[in-house]
Amino acid sequence: MIVLDTHALLWMDRNDASLGSQSRRLIEDAWRTDTVAVSAISFWEVAMLAQRGRIVLPVVVEAWRADLLQAGVREISINGRIAMLAASFHDLHRGPADRFIVATAMQHGALLVTADSKILEWQADLVRQDAHK
């Protein structure tokens, strides 16, 4: 399974050149086996970015989410285990959404596709792929 960080989800959806060719291939391969996932918190992040005018979606955020789920993206809810794991990251930056996304990937033994340098450099048992590559 691959878990996409919020920006990787947006880049994939927009076919943005920021998403590197290796990451794109990994996502496409995972898509064929229905193993592309996002933390539910990513939809909250996208809704907040749209609300603040930092991004523009082609449709309202609820429809955008529904379209992605219909296309095969798996949404992983935040449960108590993920929340407690996210709280235990003392040496990861303080952004709660990032912590939930990392915890989601770790809890599910998934590859995290991210371009967040703090997550990429973090010394932990997390399988990750630099989304720029």
N, C-alpha and C positions, 0 to 999 in steps of 0.2 A: 504494500500500500504506500502511496505517496500522499503526504499532507502538504498542501500549498499554503505558504504564508500569504497574507492578504494582498500584498503587492504582486506576488507571483500569480495569484488568481486573477487580478485585474490585468496584468500583462498578458496572460494566456487568453483571457476573454477578448482583449482588444488586438490580439496578434501584434503586440508591441515588440519592437526590436530589442528592448531591454532584456527580454527573456532570451538567454543564450541558446545556441543550437543543441548543445548536449542536454540541457534542461528540457527544452521543447521535445526532444526525442523521448526522454524518460516519461514525460507527461503523456505524450501520444501513445506510447507503449502501455502505460498504466490505464489509459482511457479505454483501450481495446479490451482490457480485462476487468473493467468496472472497479478499478482500485485507485481512483483519484478522489481525494477527500479534502475537506476543509473543516476547521473548527467552527462551530456556530458563531463564535466571537468575531470571525472574519466578516460575517454579514452585518454585525453591529458596527464594526469599523467602517465598512463601506457605506452604510447608512449615515454614519456621522460625517464622513468625508463629503458625501453628497449634500447633506443638510447644510454644511458649512461652505459649500461652493468650491471645495478643493478638487473635486472631480465632477464630471458630468457623465451620467449613464444614458444609454440610448432609450431607456424606459424607466418608469418608477422603480425604486429599489426592490419592492415586493415582487414585481414582475420579473426583474432581473434575476433575483434569487430563484424564483420558480422555474425560469427558463434553464438555469444552470442545473438545478436538481432534475428537471425533466431530461436534460441532455446526459445525465449520468454522474454528475458530481455527488459524492456522498457527504452529507452533513453530519459531523460528529458532535453530539451534545456535550456540554460541560457537566460532568457529574462530580460527586464528592471526591472521588479518587483523583481526578484530574485537578480539581481545585486545591486539594491538599498538596499534591505534587508541585503545582505551580507556586504555592506558598513556601515551599522548601528551598527554592533556588536563591540562596543567599548571595551568590556571586554573579548573578545574571542581572541585567539592568531592570529597573523598577517598573517598566511598562506592563500593566496587568494583561493587556491583550496579547502581547508577545509571550508572556509567561504561560498563558492558557494555550496558545498555539504550540509552543515547545512541549508543554506537558501532554497535550493531545498526541503529538507525534511519538513521544516517549512511551506513553501508556499503551499505544497500539503497535509499538515496535516498527514504526513507519519511517520512511525517508522524508525528511523535511526539506522542501525546496524554498530557499530564502536568499535574499541578498543582504540581509541585515548583518553588518560586520560584527556587531557584538555577539550575535548568536553564532555566526560562523567561527569566531575566535574563542568562544566559550569552551572551557575545558570540562567536558562532561560526556557521559555515555549517550550520545545523540548522533544518529546517522543523518548527515545533511549534505545537501548539494547547493553550491553557489548558483543562484538563479541567473547570474550574469553569464555563466559558462554554458 
